[in-house]
Amino acid sequence: MPPRIQWTTRKDRISVADVAALFRNADWARERTRSEIRRMLKHTDILVMARSGRKPVGFARVITDKTFRAFVEDVIVAPEMRRQGLGRLMIEQAEMLVKKLGIPRMELTSTQTHFWKRLGYRRKTNSTCMVKYLIPVISPPPLRGRTKVGGSRRPPNLLSNR
Ligand SMILES: CC(C)(COP(=O)(O)OP(=O)(O)OC[C@H]1O[C@@H](n2cnc3c(N)ncnc32)[C@H](O)[C@@H]1OP(=O)(O)O)[C@@H](O)C(=O)NCCC(=O)NCCS
């Protein structure tokens, strides 16, 4: 484990501010508001938070029916702490808690397949992740490296993973 890391999986020890700070490092979570994060934490089944001193350095969460299925979401390690084993340790911690419930497997969607493969995860051969947006995302993500021309607005990004 990287030095001086403290762990908690207790909801009452995980603050909205700490999660928001880590979310700023992730494209899909950067724009989430404090009130959205508060509601999300309240309704998430398993949370893992790592801190170095007072600084939040890692977060992961699992949504589960506590019977058949467990889905991993929002796995984020602070940029300066990456490639030191912290992501692996957070997922092992989450796996242990899921296993304790008697749930046989964890599932996820991710672009970081190298990371997940190193942890023993495999691509499912018989299914594809599918999505239907029921409510359009109102605020588009910030324009990166592009200048607005003539005040034209970028259309809402309906495919954002917000
Ligand atoms: C993906 C992420 C969580 C990995 O966390 P991390 O702490 O850097 O990962 P670890 O150091 O525990 O690495 C675990 C294994 O994955 C490998 N790995 C991690 N990131 C990798 C990458 N980008 N490319 C290839 N291998 C990678 C490591 O080499 C290590 O393998 P080993 O144990 O066999 O040596 C981190 O890079 C991150 O927060 N990224 C931004 C958010 C994100 O994309 N999250 C994806 C969540 S679905």
The ligand as an SDF file (V2000), in Angstrom:
LIG
                    3D

 48 50  0  0  0  0  0  0  0  0999 V2000
   -7.9500    3.7600  -13.3440 C   0  0  0  0  0  0  0  0  0  0  0  0
   -7.3950    4.1820  -11.9720 C   0  0  0  0  0  0  0  0  0  0  0  0
   -8.5150    4.0970  -10.9400 C   0  0  0  0  0  0  0  0  0  0  0  0
   -6.2670    3.2010  -11.6100 C   0  0  0  0  0  0  0  0  0  0  0  0
   -5.8280    3.4760  -10.2960 O   0  0  0  0  0  0  0  0  0  0  0  0
   -4.2900    3.2430   -9.8760 P   0  0  0  0  0  0  0  0  0  0  0  0
   -4.1770    3.4400   -8.4270 O   0  0  0  0  0  0  0  0  0  0  0  0
   -3.4110    4.0450  -10.7470 O   0  0  0  0  0  0  0  0  0  0  0  0
   -4.0960    1.7010  -10.2500 O   0  0  0  0  0  0  0  0  0  0  0  0
   -3.0770    0.6700   -9.5590 P   0  0  0  0  0  0  0  0  0  0  0  0
   -1.7810    1.3690   -9.2990 O   0  0  0  0  0  0  0  0  0  0  0  0
   -3.7250    0.0310   -8.3960 O   0  0  0  0  0  0  0  0  0  0  0  0
   -2.8800   -0.3680  -10.7110 O   0  0  0  0  0  0  0  0  0  0  0  0
   -3.3750   -1.7040  -10.6580 C   0  0  0  0  0  0  0  0  0  0  0  0
   -2.8560   -2.4370  -11.8740 C   0  0  0  0  0  0  0  0  0  0  0  0
   -3.3980   -1.8380  -13.0550 O   0  0  0  0  0  0  0  0  0  0  0  0
   -2.3420   -1.3820  -13.8930 C   0  0  0  0  0  0  0  0  0  0  0  0
   -2.7530   -0.0980  -14.4470 N   0  0  0  0  0  0  0  0  0  0  0  0
   -3.2850    0.9510  -13.7870 C   0  0  0  0  0  0  0  0  0  0  0  0
   -3.5350    1.9580  -14.6370 N   0  0  0  0  0  0  0  0  0  0  0  0
   -3.1360    1.5160  -15.8570 C   0  0  0  0  0  0  0  0  0  0  0  0
   -3.1140    2.1080  -17.1460 C   0  0  0  0  0  0  0  0  0  0  0  0
   -3.5660    3.3510  -17.3510 N   0  0  0  0  0  0  0  0  0  0  0  0
   -2.6240    1.3920  -18.1740 N   0  0  0  0  0  0  0  0  0  0  0  0
   -2.1660    0.1300  -17.9950 C   0  0  0  0  0  0  0  0  0  0  0  0
   -2.1570   -0.4990  -16.7740 N   0  0  0  0  0  0  0  0  0  0  0  0
   -2.6460    0.2000  -15.7370 C   0  0  0  0  0  0  0  0  0  0  0  0
   -1.1390   -1.2140  -13.0030 C   0  0  0  0  0  0  0  0  0  0  0  0
    0.0660   -1.3540  -13.7050 O   0  0  0  0  0  0  0  0  0  0  0  0
   -1.3500   -2.3270  -11.9990 C   0  0  0  0  0  0  0  0  0  0  0  0
   -0.9110   -3.5630  -12.5360 O   0  0  0  0  0  0  0  0  0  0  0  0
    0.0160   -4.5590  -11.6550 P   0  0  0  0  0  0  0  0  0  0  0  0
   -0.5700   -4.5490  -10.2670 O   0  0  0  0  0  0  0  0  0  0  0  0
   -0.1050   -5.8500  -12.3260 O   0  0  0  0  0  0  0  0  0  0  0  0
    1.3660   -3.9450  -11.6880 O   0  0  0  0  0  0  0  0  0  0  0  0
   -6.7650    5.5890  -12.0360 C   0  0  0  0  0  0  0  0  0  0  0  0
   -5.8750    5.6750  -13.1030 O   0  0  0  0  0  0  0  0  0  0  0  0
   -7.8000    6.7090  -12.1830 C   0  0  0  0  0  0  0  0  0  0  0  0
   -8.3310    7.2130  -11.2020 O   0  0  0  0  0  0  0  0  0  0  0  0
   -8.0840    7.1210  -13.4350 N   0  0  0  0  0  0  0  0  0  0  0  0
   -9.0260    8.2060  -13.7100 C   0  0  0  0  0  0  0  0  0  0  0  0
  -10.4290    7.7930  -13.3880 C   0  0  0  0  0  0  0  0  0  0  0  0
  -10.8320    6.5880  -14.2220 C   0  0  0  0  0  0  0  0  0  0  0  0
  -10.6750    6.5660  -15.4290 O   0  0  0  0  0  0  0  0  0  0  0  0
  -11.3730    5.5780  -13.5390 N   0  0  0  0  0  0  0  0  0  0  0  0
  -11.8290    4.3800  -14.1930 C   0  0  0  0  0  0  0  0  0  0  0  0
  -12.8990    3.8510  -13.3960 C   0  0  0  0  0  0  0  0  0  0  0  0
  -14.0580    2.8340  -14.2230 S   0  0  0  0  0  0  0  0  0  0  0  0
  1  2  1  0
  2  3  1  0
  2  4  1  0
  2 36  1  0
  4  5  1  0
  5  6  1  0
  6  7  2  0
  6  8  1  0
  6  9  1  0
  9 10  1  0
 10 11  2  0
 10 12  1  0
 10 13  1  0
 13 14  1  0
 14 15  1  0
 15 16  1  0
 15 30  1  0
 16 17  1  0
 17 18  1  0
 17 28  1  0
 18 19  1  0
 18 27  1  0
 19 20  2  0
 20 21  1  0
 21 22  1  0
 21 27  2  0
 22 23  1  0
 22 24  2  0
 24 25  1  0
 25 26  2  0
 26 27  1  0
 28 29  1  0
 28 30  1  0
 30 31  1  0
 31 32  1  0
 32 33  2  0
 32 34  1  0
 32 35  1  0
 36 37  1  0
 36 38  1  0
 38 39  2  0
 38 40  1  0
 40 41  1  0
 41 42  1  0
 42 43  1  0
 43 44  2  0
 43 45  1  0
 45 46  1  0
 46 47  1  0
 47 48  1  0
M  END
$$$$
